[in-house]
C-alpha cells in the first residue's frame, strides 16, 4: 500500500526553493575583497554548477 505524503510539493517549487537557498549561500561564500582559499573557490564552483543544473531542469519542465 502506498501512503500519500502530506508535505509533497511539486518538483519545480522544490527546485526554485533550492536555487534560492544556493543563491543565498553563494552570496555568503563569494567574497570580492581579499584572497579566497582553494576550498572557497571549489565550493563556489560547486554551488554555481548546481544552480546551472537546477536552471536546466526548470527550463525542461516549462
Residue pairs with C-beta under 8 A, 6 or more apart in sequence:
11 57
11 61
12 58
12 61
15 54
15 57
15 58
16 58
18 54
19 51
19 54
19 55
19 58
22 47
22 50
22 51
22 54
23 51
25 47
26 44
26 47
26 48
26 51
29 40
29 43
29 44
29 47
30 44
31 40
36 44
